[in-house]
């Protein structure tokens, strides 16, 4: 149910890129930045020219020099902010959602091992996604594909993503080679869908969004791991309804006229902040579902499969991360 929503996430992000139409989501566009690669003619600029200029600007950003000592200061500041967010979120969520903790004296060893294996696979999967997205961006593969036809990339990437995910889940965990091969292919397709984001956001902003996403998911995961058994498994139904609402709001700019500014603004807020709440709830639900599966696997009812468990957490991470990037970009546009 959640995987088709990756299309809306990609469309929501791609709608702000150089490949978008000027009438989509125009209610929150910022002032256009000066472009060195402007056309000398008075004819309208083609989509291919816009894509080429955006690609060149994103490449030149990486080559800009930074003042000595500025990078270290910014890194320390980001680490402090990330740590404060993690601690604050953890304390707030503990107060709000975790007043009643486990009564079995802590997490049993088998559940702890199962959860640690799932987190390890989740981290590896996110790393593969990031490396593949950066490789496709630096090689120009994403630029050439998006310049040819962005819709083919999005629809084809979505189909490949769903296919590899279903194939990974269907393979028995004892067949290591095909299962990990399809799991790697699934992560690579997620990287291809995420690569256009690198055209729009600078590396520093992407790093901040990643840090905030890790802080948010880490604190929520701690709540889910220390809460009572199956305390939040009831959230599955309401969260599916919430993700459907968020998905509809993501498609709103494609069907509503650009003059419906207020309606589009509401749909944008639902897609951004409502999506953060929904996928934060999915993180809480998925952690408790993993622990429930661990207890079932210990009794021999199901096979232990941390690869399948990690896919849900990876999708939660990606959806939260994309919204973090978009929110930070909007904040930067307001400051200009």
N, C-alpha and C positions, 0 to 999 in steps of 0.2 A: 504493500500500500504506500510505503514511503518513497520507494525508488522512482516512480513516475514523477514525483514532485521535484526531483533533481532537475527536470526540464524547466520548471518554473523558476527554480533558483538560477539556472544558467541564463534563462531569458531575462530575468530581472536584472542580472548583472550586465549581460550583453547589451541591454537597452541603453546603458549609459556609456558605451564604448564608441569608438570611431565608426563602427559599422551600423549604427542605429539610424532610423529615420528621424528627421527633425521634429516630427509631430508627436512622437511617442514620449510620454513622461516629461513633456516640456514644461510642466508647472514648476519644477524645482531645478531647472538648468541654471548653472552659474554663468558668469561672463566668460566668453570664449577667450582662451589664452592666446597670446601672440604666437603665430606659427611661422617659423623661418622658411618652411617649404610651401609657401603660398603660390597659387597659380598666377601666371602673368596675363592670363586671358580673362575676359569678362564672362565667359561661359560657365555654367554651373559645374562645380567640382564633382567628379564621379566618385562612386563608392570605392573603387580601386585606388584612386589618388588619396582619399581620406585614410584608407587602411595603410598605404605606404608611408604617409606622413606620420601616422600614429606609431607605426613600427619604428621609424627612424628616431622619433622623439624618445620612445621608450629605451632604445639602445643608447642614445646619447646621454640619458640620465645616469646610466651606470658608470659612464666615464667621467662624470664630474668629480672634481677634487674636493676634498673635505679638509677643513682646517685642522692642524695638528692638535690633538687632545680633545677635539669636539666629539669624535666617535666614542671615546672611552666615557666621556661625561654623559652622552646620550644613552649609552648602554647601561650605565649605573642607574640613571634616572628611570629607564624602562624597567629594569629589574626591580627597583623599589616600588614602582607603581604596580607592576604585576604581582609582587608579593603582597602588597597592601590589598589589592583586589581579591586575591586568593584568600587571605586571612579574613577580610571583611565578609566576603560571600560565605565562607565556611561558618563563621560565627552566626551570621544572620539566618542562614538556612538551618543550622542546628537549633536556634531558638524557635524558628517558625515550624519546622517540619519534624524535628527529631527529638522531641521531648521524651518520647518513650523509646529506649534503645533495646537491643537484644537481651533476652532473659536466659540465654543458654551459656552465659559465661564467656562470650566472645565468639569469633568466627572459627568454626572447626578447621583443622588442617586441610582437609580435602577441598572445602569450599575456597579457602584462601589460595591454594595452589591453582585451582581452576580459574579463579578470578585473575590471579597474576599472569597466567598463561594467556588469557584473553586480552588483558591490557598490553602484554608484550606484542601480540599479533596486531593489536590496534595501532601501537606505535610504529611497528614495522610497515604496516599498510599506509599510514599517513606519510611516513618517510618516502615510500615508493611513489605515492601520489605527488609529493612536492618535487622530488627529483625528476620524475617524468614530465611534469608541467614545465619546469625550468629548462629541461633539455629541449622540449618541443618549442619553447619560446626562443631560446638562443639560436637554435638551428634555423629558425624561420619557417618551420613546417606549419605551425598554427597560422602564421600570417598569410602564407600562400593559400591554405585551405579556406580561411575566413574571407580572403579577398575574392576567391572563386565563387563561393556560395555559403554564407554563414548558416543558412537553414539546413543544408545538407550535413554540415559538421554537427550541428546540434541534434538533429533527428538521428543521424547515423551513429553519433556518439552515445545517444540515449539507448538506441537499440542494442549496440554492442555492450553497453554497461548492464542492461537488464539481462541479456543473454549470458554473459560471463558470470553474473551474480547467481542466476538460476542454476547454471552448470556447476558452480562451486558448491552451492548448497546441496545439490543432488548427489554429488560424489561421496562415497563412503570415506570417513577419515583415515581408514587403513590404506587407501590408495594415495600415497603421499605425492607422487610425481604429478599425476593429472590434476589433483586437487590444488596443489600449490601453484601449478602452472596457470590454471584458470583464475585462481585468486590473484596472482600477479597481473594477469591480463585485465581483471576487473579494476585493480588499482590504477593500471596504466590508462584505461579509458576514463576513469575519474580525473586523472591528471590532464588528459586531453580536453575534457570539459572545463577544467579549471584554468587552463593555460591562457585563455583570452583575458582573464582577470589581470595578468601581468602587464597588459597593454595600458591599463587604466590607472593602476595604483603604483606608486613608487615602492621600492623594496622596504624602506623604513616603515611605511604604513602597513605593509603586509606582515612584517615581523611583529609589529604591535598587535595587529589583529590576531595573529597566531598565539601570542603570549596571553592575550585576554581570553581567547577561546580555551586554552589549556587551563587557565586559572578557573574559569567558569565550570568546565567539565570536571576538573579535578575535585573541586569542592562539592559539586552535586554527586559525583561518584562516591565520595566519602560518606555522604549522607545516606545514599542507598545501601552502602556496604555495612553500615553500623546500625541501620534501622531494624525494627522487628522483621522477622521472616514474613515475606509476602505482604508487607504492609502497603506497598504502593502498586501491586499488580492490578488493582482495580482501575488504574489510570489508563489502561489500554484502550478501552472504548471511547472515553472522552477525548483522548489525545488523537485518535483517528478522526473524530469529528472536527477537532481543531485544525488538524493538518489539511483537511478538505477545505475548510474556510480560508486558510492561508493560501492554498493553491488557487482558489477562485479569485482571491484578491490579487495574486500574481498575474493572472490572465486579464485583469480588468483593463490595463492600458491598451491591450490589443483589440478590445471590442468597444470601449468607450471613446467618444470624441475628445479631442484635445481641449475643447472649450469647457468640459466638465471638470474644472480645476479642483473644486472642493471634493468631489467624489473621488478623483484620482489621488488627492492628498490623503484621504481616509484609507484608500486601498493601499497606498504606499506605507502608511504607518502600520496597518494590519500585517502586511507582508514582512516588514522589518521587525517590529517589536513583538507582534503576535507570534511571528516565527521563532524569535528567540525564546519566548516563553514555552511554546509548544515543543521545540526540540530540546530545551532544557528539561522539560518533563519527560520526554522520551529517554533522555540519558538516565534519569532516575528510575524509570520503568525498566530499561534494558539491564541496568546493573542488578536490580532485584530479580529479573527474569534469568540472568546468568547464574545467580546463586541458587535459584530454584532448579535450574537444569543441572547444576552441580550435585544437588541432593538426589535428583533422579538418576544421574549417571553413577553415583556412588552405590545406589541400590540395584544397578544393572538394568534399569528401565529404558535408558537411551544410551547412545554412544557418546563418549567425551569428544567434543568437537569445538575447540576454541577458535578455529578459523571461521566457522559459521557465526559464532557469537560476536567476533570482532567486526563483522560487516555492518551490523546494526550500529555499533559505536562509531565506526568510520563515517557512516552517513550522517549521524548526529553531529559529528565534528565538522564535516563539510558544510552542512546547512548553517550551523552557528557561525563558522568562520566567514562564510560569504556575507552574512549579514553584518558581522563586525567590520569587515572591510568597507561595506557600503555606508555604514553609519559614520565611520571615521572619515571617509571621503566627503560626505555631506558636511561634517563639522569643519573640515578644511576649507570647503567652498564658502561656508558662511564667514570665515575669518578673512577671506580675501576681499 
